[in-house]
């Protein structure tokens, strides 16, 4: 039947989700490990450490900026989410001059 899943199909789909989730966790661990390695290498000098820390913070902030507004919508904070970078509140009177 179209649009209806059988029990075996559901179990297979759940197995696929578990595999996908495990793959995601593995890639996140690799990313975190790479970040930690970068930080350890930067311990040679305080200035180098500070500049690399700033660069990593910028990368993280840029990565999060894309999902900030969607997250605010999910938790019901939108459109009053002043913490989102570059957030522009939508026009409360659309079409009015």
PDB file of N, CA, C and O in Angstrom:
ATOM      1  N   UNK A   1       0.850  -1.178   0.000  1.00  0.00           N
ATOM      2  CA  UNK A   1       0.000   0.000   0.000  1.00  0.00           C
ATOM      3  C   UNK A   1       0.896   1.241   0.000  1.00  0.00           C
ATOM      4  O   UNK A   1       1.779   1.367   0.849  1.00  0.00           O
ATOM      5  N   UNK A   2       0.679   2.145  -0.933  1.00  0.00           N
ATOM      6  CA  UNK A   2       1.506   3.361  -0.973  1.00  0.00           C
ATOM      7  C   UNK A   2       1.336   4.197   0.292  1.00  0.00           C
ATOM      8  O   UNK A   2       0.224   4.377   0.787  1.00  0.00           O
ATOM      9  N   UNK A   3       2.447   4.701   0.804  1.00  0.00           N
ATOM     10  CA  UNK A   3       2.408   5.555   1.979  1.00  0.00           C
ATOM     11  C   UNK A   3       2.303   4.805   3.294  1.00  0.00           C
ATOM     12  O   UNK A   3       2.278   5.424   4.358  1.00  0.00           O
ATOM     13  N   UNK A   4       2.240   3.475   3.238  1.00  0.00           N
ATOM     14  CA  UNK A   4       2.137   2.669   4.459  1.00  0.00           C
ATOM     15  C   UNK A   4       3.365   1.780   4.530  1.00  0.00           C
ATOM     16  O   UNK A   4       3.773   1.191   3.529  1.00  0.00           O
ATOM     17  N   UNK A   5       3.950   1.683   5.709  1.00  0.00           N
ATOM     18  CA  UNK A   5       5.163   0.908   5.900  1.00  0.00           C
ATOM     19  C   UNK A   5       4.817  -0.408   6.598  1.00  0.00           C
ATOM     20  O   UNK A   5       4.046  -0.427   7.558  1.00  0.00           O
ATOM     21  N   UNK A   6       5.389  -1.498   6.111  1.00  0.00           N
ATOM     22  CA  UNK A   6       5.176  -2.789   6.771  1.00  0.00           C
ATOM     23  C   UNK A   6       6.136  -2.902   7.948  1.00  0.00           C
ATOM     24  O   UNK A   6       7.090  -2.131   8.057  1.00  0.00           O
ATOM     25  N   UNK A   7       5.877  -3.874   8.835  1.00  0.00           N
ATOM     26  CA  UNK A   7       6.754  -4.063   9.999  1.00  0.00           C
ATOM     27  C   UNK A   7       8.193  -4.326   9.590  1.00  0.00           C
ATOM     28  O   UNK A   7       9.103  -3.705  10.138  1.00  0.00           O
ATOM     29  N   UNK A   8       8.429  -5.234   8.635  1.00  0.00           N
ATOM     30  CA  UNK A   8       9.831  -5.459   8.227  1.00  0.00           C
ATOM     31  C   UNK A   8      10.478  -4.195   7.649  1.00  0.00           C
ATOM     32  O   UNK A   8      11.656  -3.934   7.892  1.00  0.00           O
ATOM     33  N   UNK A   9       9.709  -3.411   6.886  1.00  0.00           N
ATOM     34  CA  UNK A   9      10.247  -2.171   6.330  1.00  0.00           C
ATOM     35  C   UNK A   9      10.579  -1.179   7.443  1.00  0.00           C
ATOM     36  O   UNK A   9      11.601  -0.496   7.379  1.00  0.00           O
ATOM     37  N   UNK A  10       9.719  -1.097   8.465  1.00  0.00           N
ATOM     38  CA  UNK A  10       9.957  -0.207   9.591  1.00  0.00           C
ATOM     39  C   UNK A  10      11.220  -0.612  10.343  1.00  0.00           C
ATOM     40  O   UNK A  10      12.038   0.237  10.698  1.00  0.00           O
ATOM     41  N   UNK A  11      11.377  -1.922  10.586  1.00  0.00           N
ATOM     42  CA  UNK A  11      12.574  -2.392  11.286  1.00  0.00           C
ATOM     43  C   UNK A  11      13.832  -2.104  10.483  1.00  0.00           C
ATOM     44  O   UNK A  11      14.854  -1.717  11.051  1.00  0.00           O
ATOM     45  N   UNK A  12      13.770  -2.289   9.162  1.00  0.00           N
ATOM     46  CA  UNK A  12      14.920  -1.996   8.313  1.00  0.00           C
ATOM     47  C   UNK A  12      15.232  -0.494   8.343  1.00  0.00           C
ATOM     48  O   UNK A  12      16.394  -0.094   8.407  1.00  0.00           O
ATOM     49  N   UNK A  13      14.184   0.325   8.297  1.00  0.00           N
ATOM     50  CA  UNK A  13      14.373   1.780   8.352  1.00  0.00           C
ATOM     51  C   UNK A  13      15.014   2.185   9.674  1.00  0.00           C
ATOM     52  O   UNK A  13      15.894   3.046   9.694  1.00  0.00           O
ATOM     53  N   UNK A  14      14.591   1.584  10.764  1.00  0.00           N
ATOM     54  CA  UNK A  14      15.173   1.894  12.067  1.00  0.00           C
ATOM     55  C   UNK A  14      16.640   1.487  12.111  1.00  0.00           C
ATOM     56  O   UNK A  14      17.463   2.210  12.675  1.00  0.00           O
ATOM     57  N   UNK A  15      16.981   0.341  11.524  1.00  0.00           N
ATOM     58  CA  UNK A  15      18.383  -0.082  11.450  1.00  0.00           C
ATOM     59  C   UNK A  15      19.208   0.927  10.651  1.00  0.00           C
ATOM     60  O   UNK A  15      20.335   1.258  11.019  1.00  0.00           O
ATOM     61  N   UNK A  16      18.621   1.411   9.545  1.00  0.00           N
ATOM     62  CA  UNK A  16      19.325   2.404   8.727  1.00  0.00           C
ATOM     63  C   UNK A  16      19.557   3.690   9.507  1.00  0.00           C
ATOM     64  O   UNK A  16      20.615   4.307   9.388  1.00  0.00           O
ATOM     65  N   UNK A  17      18.575   4.097  10.304  1.00  0.00           N
ATOM     66  CA  UNK A  17      18.737   5.305  11.122  1.00  0.00           C
ATOM     67  C   UNK A  17      19.842   5.128  12.151  1.00  0.00           C
ATOM     68  O   UNK A  17      20.608   6.057  12.409  1.00  0.00           O
ATOM     69  N   UNK A  18      19.929   3.937  12.741  1.00  0.00           N
ATOM     70  CA  UNK A  18      20.978   3.678  13.727  1.00  0.00           C
ATOM     71  C   UNK A  18      22.348   3.769  13.052  1.00  0.00           C
ATOM     72  O   UNK A  18      23.267   4.387  13.589  1.00  0.00           O
ATOM     73  N   UNK A  19      22.482   3.155  11.875  1.00  0.00           N
ATOM     74  CA  UNK A  19      23.752   3.219  11.144  1.00  0.00           C
ATOM     75  C   UNK A  19      24.102   4.656  10.785  1.00  0.00           C
ATOM     76  O   UNK A  19      25.255   5.068  10.909  1.00  0.00           O
ATOM     77  N   UNK A  20      23.100   5.421  10.337  1.00  0.00           N
ATOM     78  CA  UNK A  20      23.337   6.813   9.984  1.00  0.00           C
ATOM     79  C   UNK A  20      23.791   7.604  11.206  1.00  0.00           C
ATOM     80  O   UNK A  20      24.739   8.385  11.128  1.00  0.00           O
ATOM     81  N   UNK A  21      23.116   7.401  12.332  1.00  0.00           N
ATOM     82  CA  UNK A  21      23.470   8.101  13.562  1.00  0.00           C
ATOM     83  C   UNK A  21      24.876   7.760  14.028  1.00  0.00           C
ATOM     84  O   UNK A  21      25.621   8.634  14.470  1.00  0.00           O
ATOM     85  N   UNK A  22      25.233   6.490  13.927  1.00  0.00           N
ATOM     86  CA  UNK A  22      26.579   6.084  14.330  1.00  0.00           C
ATOM     87  C   UNK A  22      27.626   6.712  13.420  1.00  0.00           C
ATOM     88  O   UNK A  22      28.696   7.109  13.881  1.00  0.00           O
ATOM     89  N   UNK A  23      27.319   6.802  12.129  1.00  0.00           N
ATOM     90  CA  UNK A  23      28.236   7.449  11.193  1.00  0.00           C
ATOM     91  C   UNK A  23      28.418   8.923  11.514  1.00  0.00           C
ATOM     92  O   UNK A  23      29.529   9.448  11.444  1.00  0.00           O
ATOM     93  N   UNK A  24      27.322   9.592  11.867  1.00  0.00           N
ATOM     94  CA  UNK A  24      27.389  11.005  12.242  1.00  0.00           C
ATOM     95  C   UNK A  24      28.246  11.187  13.492  1.00  0.00           C
ATOM     96  O   UNK A  24      29.091  12.081  13.544  1.00  0.00           O
ATOM     97  N   UNK A  25      28.026  10.338  14.500  1.00  0.00           N
ATOM     98  CA  UNK A  25      28.815  10.438  15.724  1.00  0.00           C
ATOM     99  C   UNK A  25      30.299  10.241  15.436  1.00  0.00           C
ATOM    100  O   UNK A  25      31.145  10.943  15.990  1.00  0.00           O
ATOM    101  N   UNK A  26      30.605   9.286  14.571  1.00  0.00           N
ATOM    102  CA  UNK A  26      32.005   9.030  14.220  1.00  0.00           C
ATOM    103  C   UNK A  26      32.622  10.250  13.543  1.00  0.00           C
ATOM    104  O   UNK A  26      33.757  10.618  13.845  1.00  0.00           O
ATOM    105  N   UNK A  27      31.881  10.882  12.626  1.00  0.00           N
ATOM    106  CA  UNK A  27      32.440  12.056  11.947  1.00  0.00           C
ATOM    107  C   UNK A  27      32.581  13.234  12.908  1.00  0.00           C
ATOM    108  O   UNK A  27      33.537  14.002  12.795  1.00  0.00           O
ATOM    109  N   UNK A  28      31.653  13.392  13.849  1.00  0.00           N
ATOM    110  CA  UNK A  28      31.765  14.468  14.839  1.00  0.00           C
ATOM    111  C   UNK A  28      32.964  14.246  15.752  1.00  0.00           C
ATOM    112  O   UNK A  28      33.655  15.195  16.122  1.00  0.00           O
ATOM    113  N   UNK A  29      33.209  12.984  16.114  1.00  0.00           N
ATOM    114  CA  UNK A  29      34.379  12.687  16.946  1.00  0.00           C
ATOM    115  C   UNK A  29      35.667  13.035  16.208  1.00  0.00           C
ATOM    116  O   UNK A  29      36.599  13.585  16.795  1.00  0.00           O
ATOM    117  N   UNK A  30      35.712  12.708  14.908  1.00  0.00           N
ATOM    118  CA  UNK A  30      36.896  13.042  14.108  1.00  0.00           C
ATOM    119  C   UNK A  30      37.108  14.554  14.072  1.00  0.00           C
ATOM    120  O   UNK A  30      38.229  15.040  14.218  1.00  0.00           O
ATOM    121  N   UNK A  31      36.009  15.290  13.874  1.00  0.00           N
ATOM    122  CA  UNK A  31      36.094  16.748  13.841  1.00  0.00           C
ATOM    123  C   UNK A  31      36.591  17.293  15.171  1.00  0.00           C
ATOM    124  O   UNK A  31      37.466  18.158  15.206  1.00  0.00           O
ATOM    125  N   UNK A  32      36.033  16.788  16.265  1.00  0.00           N
ATOM    126  CA  UNK A  32      36.435  17.255  17.598  1.00  0.00           C
ATOM    127  C   UNK A  32      37.899  16.912  17.856  1.00  0.00           C
ATOM    128  O   UNK A  32      38.635  17.703  18.447  1.00  0.00           O
ATOM    129  N   UNK A  33      38.311  15.740  17.413  1.00  0.00           N
ATOM    130  CA  UNK A  33      39.700  15.333  17.588  1.00  0.00           C
ATOM    131  C   UNK A  33      40.636  16.253  16.811  1.00  0.00           C
ATOM    132  O   UNK A  33      41.711  16.613  17.292  1.00  0.00           O
ATOM    133  N   UNK A  34      40.214  16.630  15.601  1.00  0.00           N
ATOM    134  CA  UNK A  34      41.034  17.529  14.791  1.00  0.00           C
ATOM    135  C   UNK A  34      41.148  18.896  15.460  1.00  0.00           C
ATOM    136  O   UNK A  34      42.215  19.509  15.453  1.00  0.00           O
ATOM    137  N   UNK A  35      40.049  19.368  16.033  1.00  0.00           N
ATOM    138  CA  UNK A  35      40.074  20.659  16.723  1.00  0.00           C
ATOM    139  C   UNK A  35      41.015  20.586  17.919  1.00  0.00           C
ATOM    140  O   UNK A  35      41.802  21.504  18.149  1.00  0.00           O
ATOM    141  N   UNK A  36      40.935  19.489  18.688  1.00  0.00           N
ATOM    142  CA  UNK A  36      41.802  19.337  19.849  1.00  0.00           C
ATOM    143  C   UNK A  36      43.262  19.283  19.429  1.00  0.00           C
ATOM    144  O   UNK A  36      44.124  19.854  20.096  1.00  0.00           O
ATOM    145  N   UNK A  37      43.544  18.599  18.326  1.00  0.00           N
ATOM    146  CA  UNK A  37      44.909  18.500  17.821  1.00  0.00           C
ATOM    147  C   UNK A  37      45.425  19.878  17.435  1.00  0.00           C
ATOM    148  O   UNK A  37      46.571  20.225  17.722  1.00  0.00           O
ATOM    149  N   UNK A  38      44.553  20.675  16.769  1.00  0.00           N
ATOM    150  CA  UNK A  38      44.951  22.036  16.390  1.00  0.00           C
ATOM    151  C   UNK A  38      45.280  22.860  17.626  1.00  0.00           C
ATOM    152  O   UNK A  38      46.243  23.627  17.623  1.00  0.00           O
ATOM    153  N   UNK A  39      44.486  22.706  18.682  1.00  0.00           N
ATOM    154  CA  UNK A  39      44.707  23.475  19.907  1.00  0.00           C
ATOM    155  C   UNK A  39      46.017  23.057  20.567  1.00  0.00           C
ATOM    156  O   UNK A  39      46.761  23.906  21.056  1.00  0.00           O
ATOM    157  N   UNK A  40      46.304  21.752  20.584  1.00  0.00           N
ATOM    158  CA  UNK A  40      47.545  21.271  21.202  1.00  0.00           C
ATOM    159  C   UNK A  40      48.756  21.816  20.448  1.00  0.00           C
ATOM    160  O   UNK A  40      49.745  22.209  21.068  1.00  0.00           O
ATOM    161  N   UNK A  41      48.686  21.843  19.116  1.00  0.00           N
ATOM    162  CA  UNK A  41      49.795  22.365  18.321  1.00  0.00           C
ATOM    163  C   UNK A  41      50.001  23.852  18.575  1.00  0.00           C
ATOM    164  O   UNK A  41      51.121  24.350  18.469  1.00  0.00           O
ATOM    165  N   UNK A  42      48.940  24.555  18.906  1.00  0.00           N
ATOM    166  CA  UNK A  42      49.005  26.005  19.085  1.00  0.00           C
ATOM    167  C   UNK A  42      49.602  26.409  20.420  1.00  0.00           C
ATOM    168  O   UNK A  42      49.809  27.599  20.655  1.00  0.00           O
ATOM    169  N   UNK A  43      49.886  25.463  21.300  1.00  0.00           N
ATOM    170  CA  UNK A  43      50.402  25.791  22.623  1.00  0.00           C
ATOM    171  C   UNK A  43      51.843  26.277  22.606  1.00  0.00           C
ATOM    172  O   UNK A  43      52.388  26.605  23.661  1.00  0.00           O
ATOM    173  N   UNK A  44      52.480  26.335  21.432  1.00  0.00           N
ATOM    174  CA  UNK A  44      53.864  26.779  21.342  1.00  0.00           C
ATOM    175  C   UNK A  44      54.050  28.219  21.803  1.00  0.00           C
ATOM    176  O   UNK A  44      55.039  28.546  22.459  1.00  0.00           O
ATOM    177  N   UNK A  45      53.120  29.052  21.468  1.00  0.00           N
ATOM    178  CA  UNK A  45      53.230  30.439  21.922  1.00  0.00           C
ATOM    179  C   UNK A  45      51.839  30.975  22.235  1.00  0.00           C
ATOM    180  O   UNK A  45      50.844  30.567  21.636  1.00  0.00           O
ATOM    181  N   UNK A  46      51.799  31.888  23.175  1.00  0.00           N
ATOM    182  CA  UNK A  46      50.502  32.433  23.605  1.00  0.00           C
ATOM    183  C   UNK A  46      49.808  33.169  22.469  1.00  0.00           C
ATOM    184  O   UNK A  46      48.592  33.057  22.312  1.00  0.00           O
ATOM    185  N   UNK A  47      50.555  33.911  21.684  1.00  0.00           N
ATOM    186  CA  UNK A  47      49.968  34.675  20.590  1.00  0.00           C
ATOM    187  C   UNK A  47      49.386  33.729  19.539  1.00  0.00           C
ATOM    188  O   UNK A  47      48.282  33.954  19.044  1.00  0.00           O
ATOM    189  N   UNK A  48      50.115  32.689  19.202  1.00  0.00           N
ATOM    190  CA  UNK A  48      49.635  31.724  18.221  1.00  0.00           C
ATOM    191  C   UNK A  48      48.364  31.048  18.723  1.00  0.00           C
ATOM    192  O   UNK A  48      47.415  30.837  17.968  1.00  0.00           O
ATOM    193  N   UNK A  49      48.364  30.716  20.005  1.00  0.00           N
ATOM    194  CA  UNK A  49      47.198  30.068  20.607  1.00  0.00           C
ATOM    195  C   UNK A  49      45.984  30.988  20.548  1.00  0.00           C
ATOM    196  O   UNK A  49      44.882  30.555  20.212  1.00  0.00           O
ATOM    197  N   UNK A  50      46.192  32.242  20.873  1.00  0.00           N
ATOM    198  CA  UNK A  50      45.095  33.199  20.875  1.00  0.00           C
ATOM    199  C   UNK A  50      44.525  33.387  19.478  1.00  0.00           C
ATOM    200  O   UNK A  50      43.307  33.414  19.302  1.00  0.00           O
ATOM    201  N   UNK A  51      45.394  33.516  18.486  1.00  0.00           N
ATOM    202  CA  UNK A  51      44.907  33.720  17.117  1.00  0.00           C
ATOM    203  C   UNK A  51      44.188  32.479  16.589  1.00  0.00           C
ATOM    204  O   UNK A  51      43.179  32.599  15.895  1.00  0.00           O
ATOM    205  N   UNK A  52      44.696  31.297  16.910  1.00  0.00           N
ATOM    206  CA  UNK A  52      44.023  30.079  16.463  1.00  0.00           C
ATOM    207  C   UNK A  52      42.698  29.890  17.191  1.00  0.00           C
ATOM    208  O   UNK A  52      41.724  29.423  16.601  1.00  0.00           O
ATOM    209  N   UNK A  53      42.658  30.253  18.472  1.00  0.00           N
ATOM    210  CA  UNK A  53      41.423  30.161  19.237  1.00  0.00           C
ATOM    211  C   UNK A  53      40.368  31.078  18.614  1.00  0.00           C
ATOM    212  O   UNK A  53      39.211  30.690  18.454  1.00  0.00           O
ATOM    213  N   UNK A  54      40.777  32.280  18.271  1.00  0.00           N
ATOM    214  CA  UNK A  54      39.852  33.222  17.648  1.00  0.00           C
ATOM    215  C   UNK A  54      39.346  32.675  16.314  1.00  0.00           C
ATOM    216  O   UNK A  54      38.158  32.774  16.008  1.00  0.00           O
ATOM    217  N   UNK A  55      40.249  32.100  15.525  1.00  0.00           N
ATOM    218  CA  UNK A  55      39.852  31.538  14.229  1.00  0.00           C
ATOM    219  C   UNK A  55      38.850  30.403  14.416  1.00  0.00           C
ATOM    220  O   UNK A  55      37.881  30.306  13.663  1.00  0.00           O
ATOM    221  N   UNK A  56      39.071  29.545  15.412  1.00  0.00           N
ATOM    222  CA  UNK A  56      38.141  28.444  15.671  1.00  0.00           C
ATOM    223  C   UNK A  56      36.792  28.971  16.159  1.00  0.00           C
ATOM    224  O   UNK A  56      35.742  28.445  15.791  1.00  0.00           O
ATOM    225  N   UNK A  57      36.830  30.005  16.985  1.00  0.00           N
ATOM    226  CA  UNK A  57      35.579  30.594  17.470  1.00  0.00           C
ATOM    227  C   UNK A  57      34.782  31.191  16.312  1.00  0.00           C
ATOM    228  O   UNK A  57      33.557  31.075  16.273  1.00  0.00           O
ATOM    229  N   UNK A  58      35.475  31.827  15.371  1.00  0.00           N
ATOM    230  CA  UNK A  58      34.807  32.394  14.204  1.00  0.00           C
ATOM    231  C   UNK A  58      34.177  31.283  13.373  1.00  0.00           C
ATOM    232  O   UNK A  58      33.035  31.406  12.932  1.00  0.00           O
ATOM    233  N   UNK A  59      34.918  30.198  13.160  1.00  0.00           N
ATOM    234  CA  UNK A  59      34.371  29.073  12.395  1.00  0.00           C
ATOM    235  C   UNK A  59      33.131  28.509  13.075  1.00  0.00           C
ATOM    236  O   UNK A  59      32.123  28.247  12.419  1.00  0.00           O
ATOM    237  N   UNK A  60      33.207  28.322  14.388  1.00  0.00           N
ATOM    238  CA  UNK A  60      32.076  27.780  15.130  1.00  0.00           C
ATOM    239  C   UNK A  60      30.883  28.725  15.067  1.00  0.00           C
ATOM    240  O   UNK A  60      29.755  28.286  14.841  1.00  0.00           O
ATOM    241  N   UNK A  61      31.121  30.001  15.263  1.00  0.00           N
ATOM    242  CA  UNK A  61      30.028  30.975  15.228  1.00  0.00           C
ATOM    243  C   UNK A  61      29.378  31.017  13.849  1.00  0.00           C
ATOM    244  O   UNK A  61      28.154  31.097  13.742  1.00  0.00           O
ATOM    245  N   UNK A  62      30.182  30.964  12.802  1.00  0.00           N
ATOM    246  CA  UNK A  62      29.633  30.963  11.442  1.00  0.00           C
ATOM    247  C   UNK A  62      28.812  29.712  11.176  1.00  0.00           C
ATOM    248  O   UNK A  62      27.790  29.762  10.492  1.00  0.00           O
ATOM    249  N   UNK A  63      29.264  28.595  11.721  1.00  0.00           N
ATOM    250  CA  UNK A  63      28.536  27.344  11.535  1.00  0.00           C
ATOM    251  C   UNK A  63      27.190  27.401  12.257  1.00  0.00           C
ATOM    252  O   UNK A  63      26.183  26.924  11.736  1.00  0.00           O
ATOM    253  N   UNK A  64      27.175  27.978  13.446  1.00  0.00           N
ATOM    254  CA  UNK A  64      25.945  28.059  14.232  1.00  0.00           C
ATOM    255  C   UNK A  64      24.996  29.135  13.725  1.00  0.00           C
ATOM    256  O   UNK A  64      23.784  29.020  13.905  1.00  0.00           O
ATOM    257  N   UNK A  65      25.524  30.175  13.095  1.00  0.00           N
ATOM    258  CA  UNK A  65      24.680  31.287  12.648  1.00  0.00           C
ATOM    259  C   UNK A  65      23.610  30.829  11.682  1.00  0.00           C
ATOM    260  O   UNK A  65      22.509  31.378  11.666  1.00  0.00           O
ATOM    261  N   UNK A  66      23.922  29.830  10.877  1.00  0.00           N
ATOM    262  CA  UNK A  66      22.954  29.349   9.901  1.00  0.00           C
ATOM    263  C   UNK A  66      21.753  28.665  10.520  1.00  0.00           C
ATOM    264  O   UNK A  66      20.668  28.690   9.940  1.00  0.00           O
ATOM    265  N   UNK A  67      21.916  28.056  11.678  1.00  0.00           N
ATOM    266  CA  UNK A  67      20.816  27.317  12.293  1.00  0.00           C
ATOM    267  C   UNK A  67      20.168  28.076  13.437  1.00  0.00           C
ATOM    268  O   UNK A  67      19.177  27.610  13.998  1.00  0.00           O
ATOM    269  N   UNK A  68      20.702  29.226  13.793  1.00  0.00           N
ATOM    270  CA  UNK A  68      20.201  29.972  14.950  1.00  0.00           C
ATOM    271  C   UNK A  68      18.731  30.350  14.792  1.00  0.00           C
ATOM    272  O   UNK A  68      17.928  30.142  15.702  1.00  0.00           O
ATOM    273  N   UNK A  69      18.387  30.903  13.642  1.00  0.00           N
ATOM    274  CA  UNK A  69      17.014  31.358  13.440  1.00  0.00           C
ATOM    275  C   UNK A  69      16.039  30.180  13.464  1.00  0.00           C
ATOM    276  O   UNK A  69      14.962  30.284  14.050  1.00  0.00           O
ATOM    277  N   UNK A  70      16.407  29.057  12.830  1.00  0.00           N
ATOM    278  CA  UNK A  70      15.541  27.880  12.834  1.00  0.00           C
ATOM    279  C   UNK A  70      15.347  27.357  14.261  1.00  0.00           C
ATOM    280  O   UNK A  70      14.250  26.945  14.637  1.00  0.00           O
ATOM    281  N   UNK A  71      16.430  27.378  15.051  1.00  0.00           N
ATOM    282  CA  UNK A  71      16.346  26.924  16.430  1.00  0.00           C
ATOM    283  C   UNK A  71      15.404  27.831  17.231  1.00  0.00           C
ATOM    284  O   UNK A  71      14.602  27.348  18.030  1.00  0.00           O
ATOM    285  N   UNK A  72      15.506  29.140  17.015  1.00  0.00           N
ATOM    286  CA  UNK A  72      14.625  30.082  17.714  1.00  0.00           C
ATOM    287  C   UNK A  72      13.169  29.820  17.351  1.00  0.00           C
ATOM    288  O   UNK A  72      12.285  29.922  18.202  1.00  0.00           O
ATOM    289  N   UNK A  73      12.918  29.479  16.078  1.00  0.00           N
ATOM    290  CA  UNK A  73      11.549  29.158  15.665  1.00  0.00           C
ATOM    291  C   UNK A  73      11.054  27.908  16.377  1.00  0.00           C
ATOM    292  O   UNK A  73       9.905  27.854  16.813  1.00  0.00           O
ATOM    293  N   UNK A  74      11.919  26.902  16.496  1.00  0.00           N
ATOM    294  CA  UNK A  74      11.531  25.651  17.143  1.00  0.00           C
ATOM    295  C   UNK A  74      11.200  25.835  18.620  1.00  0.00           C
ATOM    296  O   UNK A  74      10.279  25.196  19.130  1.00  0.00           O
ATOM    297  N   UNK A  75      11.931  26.694  19.307  1.00  0.00           N
ATOM    298  CA  UNK A  75      11.701  26.876  20.745  1.00  0.00           C
ATOM    299  C   UNK A  75      10.714  28.003  21.034  1.00  0.00           C
ATOM    300  O   UNK A  75      10.432  28.306  22.193  1.00  0.00           O
ATOM    301  N   UNK A  76      10.192  28.622  19.974  1.00  0.00           N
ATOM    302  CA  UNK A  76       9.182  29.652  20.151  1.00  0.00           C
ATOM    303  C   UNK A  76       9.723  31.034  20.483  1.00  0.00           C
ATOM    304  O   UNK A  76       8.955  31.905  20.892  1.00  0.00           O
ATOM    305  N   UNK A  77      11.007  31.258  20.320  1.00  0.00           N
ATOM    306  CA  UNK A  77      11.596  32.564  20.629  1.00  0.00           C
ATOM    307  C   UNK A  77      11.534  33.517  19.440  1.00  0.00           C
ATOM    308  O   UNK A  77      11.716  34.723  19.609  1.00  0.00           O
ATOM    309  N   UNK A  78      11.282  33.001  18.251  1.00  0.00           N
ATOM    310  CA  UNK A  78      11.234  33.820  17.047  1.00  0.00           C
ATOM    311  C   UNK A  78       9.963  34.649  17.048  1.00  0.00           C
ATOM    312  O   UNK A  78       8.922  34.076  17.372  1.00  0.00           O
ATOM    313  N   UNK A  79       9.931  35.899  16.731  1.00  0.00           N
ATOM    314  CA  UNK A  79      10.982  36.751  16.179  1.00  0.00           C
ATOM    315  C   UNK A  79      11.683  37.607  17.224  1.00  0.00           C
ATOM    316  O   UNK A  79      12.287  38.621  16.875  1.00  0.00           O
ATOM    317  N   UNK A  80      11.620  37.231  18.476  1.00  0.00           N
ATOM    318  CA  UNK A  80      12.260  38.033  19.526  1.00  0.00           C
ATOM    319  C   UNK A  80      13.600  37.431  19.944  1.00  0.00           C
ATOM    320  O   UNK A  80      13.937  37.412  21.127  1.00  0.00           O
ATOM    321  N   UNK A  81      14.357  36.941  18.972  1.00  0.00           N
ATOM    322  CA  UNK A  81      15.634  36.297  19.281  1.00  0.00           C
ATOM    323  C   UNK A  81      16.781  37.264  18.997  1.00  0.00           C
ATOM    324  O   UNK A  81      17.371  37.251  17.917  1.00  0.00           O
ATOM    325  N   UNK A  82      17.075  38.079  19.962  1.00  0.00           N
ATOM    326  CA  UNK A  82      18.101  39.104  19.797  1.00  0.00           C
ATOM    327  C   UNK A  82      19.511  38.526  19.818  1.00  0.00           C
ATOM    328  O   UNK A  82      20.455  39.209  19.423  1.00  0.00           O
ATOM    329  N   UNK A  83      19.676  37.289  20.268  1.00  0.00           N
ATOM    330  CA  UNK A  83      21.013  36.701  20.354  1.00  0.00           C
ATOM    331  C   UNK A  83      21.540  36.251  18.992  1.00  0.00           C
ATOM    332  O   UNK A  83      22.750  36.103  18.824  1.00  0.00           O
ATOM    333  N   UNK A  84      20.659  36.031  18.020  1.00  0.00           N
ATOM    334  CA  UNK A  84      21.103  35.558  16.706  1.00  0.00           C
ATOM    335  C   UNK A  84      21.942  36.638  16.027  1.00  0.00           C
ATOM    336  O   UNK A  84      21.536  37.799  15.975  1.00  0.00           O
ATOM    337  N   UNK A  85      23.128  36.255  15.499  1.00  0.00           N
ATOM    338  CA  UNK A  85      23.959  37.240  14.821  1.00  0.00           C
ATOM    339  C   UNK A  85      23.276  37.736  13.553  1.00  0.00           C
ATOM    340  O   UNK A  85      22.678  36.948  12.820  1.00  0.00           O
ATOM    341  N   UNK A  86      23.360  39.004  13.297  1.00  0.00           N
ATOM    342  CA  UNK A  86      22.807  39.643  12.105  1.00  0.00           C
ATOM    343  C   UNK A  86      21.304  39.423  11.968  1.00  0.00           C
ATOM    344  O   UNK A  86      20.788  39.414  10.850  1.00  0.00           O
ATOM    345  N   UNK A  87      20.589  39.245  13.082  1.00  0.00           N
ATOM    346  CA  UNK A  87      19.148  39.030  13.029  1.00  0.00           C
ATOM    347  C   UNK A  87      18.440  40.349  12.771  1.00  0.00           C
ATOM    348  O   UNK A  87      18.689  41.345  13.450  1.00  0.00           O
ATOM    349  N   UNK A  88      17.566  40.344  11.792  1.00  0.00           N
ATOM    350  CA  UNK A  88      16.740  41.508  11.499  1.00  0.00           C
ATOM    351  C   UNK A  88      15.305  41.091  11.740  1.00  0.00           C
ATOM    352  O   UNK A  88      14.797  40.184  11.080  1.00  0.00           O
ATOM    353  N   UNK A  89      14.650  41.748  12.682  1.00  0.00           N
ATOM    354  CA  UNK A  89      13.273  41.398  13.019  1.00  0.00           C
ATOM    355  C   UNK A  89      12.375  41.652  11.817  1.00  0.00           C
ATOM    356  O   UNK A  89      12.504  42.683  11.157  1.00  0.00           O
ATOM    357  N   UNK A  90      11.443  40.703  11.518  1.00  0.00           N
ATOM    358  CA  UNK A  90      10.572  40.890  10.376  1.00  0.00           C
ATOM    359  C   UNK A  90       9.650  42.086  10.572  1.00  0.00           C
ATOM    360  O   UNK A  90       9.334  42.462  11.701  1.00  0.00           O
ATOM    361  N   UNK A  91       9.228  42.672   9.473  1.00  0.00           N
ATOM    362  CA  UNK A  91       8.337  43.833   9.510  1.00  0.00           C
ATOM    363  C   UNK A  91       7.018  43.450  10.147  1.00  0.00           C
ATOM    364  O   UNK A  91       6.344  42.534   9.676  1.00  0.00           O
ATOM    365  N   UNK A  92       6.635  44.150  11.231  1.00  0.00           N
ATOM    366  CA  UNK A  92       5.393  43.840  11.933  1.00  0.00           C
ATOM    367  C   UNK A  92       4.175  44.406  11.218  1.00  0.00           C
ATOM    368  O   UNK A  92       3.042  44.052  11.544  1.00  0.00           O
ATOM    369  N   UNK A  93       4.401  45.277  10.250  1.00  0.00           N
ATOM    370  CA  UNK A  93       3.294  45.863   9.475  1.00  0.00           C
ATOM    371  C   UNK A  93       3.592  45.727   7.983  1.00  0.00           C
ATOM    372  O   UNK A  93       3.856  46.730   7.319  1.00  0.00           O
ATOM    373  N   UNK A  94       3.556  44.507   7.446  1.00  0.00           N
ATOM    374  CA  UNK A  94       3.863  44.342   6.029  1.00  0.00           C
ATOM    375  C   UNK A  94       2.815  45.012   5.147  1.00  0.00           C
ATOM    376  O   UNK A  94       1.618  44.944   5.425  1.00  0.00           O
ATOM    377  N   UNK A  95       3.273  45.647   4.101  1.00  0.00           N
ATOM    378  CA  UNK A  95       2.371  46.291   3.156  1.00  0.00           C
ATOM    379  C   UNK A  95       1.908  47.675   3.577  1.00  0.00           C
ATOM    380  O   UNK A  95       1.186  48.319   2.816  1.00  0.00           O
ATOM    381  N   UNK A  96       2.290  48.168   4.762  1.00  0.00           N
ATOM    382  CA  UNK A  96       1.877  49.477   5.234  1.00  0.00           C
ATOM    383  C   UNK A  96       3.003  50.464   4.985  1.00  0.00           C
ATOM    384  O   UNK A  96       4.159  50.178   5.298  1.00  0.00           O
ATOM    385  N   UNK A  97       2.681  51.615   4.430  1.00  0.00           N
ATOM    386  CA  UNK A  97       3.696  52.631   4.139  1.00  0.00           C
ATOM    387  C   UNK A  97       3.741  53.658   5.232  1.00  0.00           C
ATOM    388  O   UNK A  97       4.535  54.596   5.165  1.00  0.00           O
TER     389      UNK A  97
END
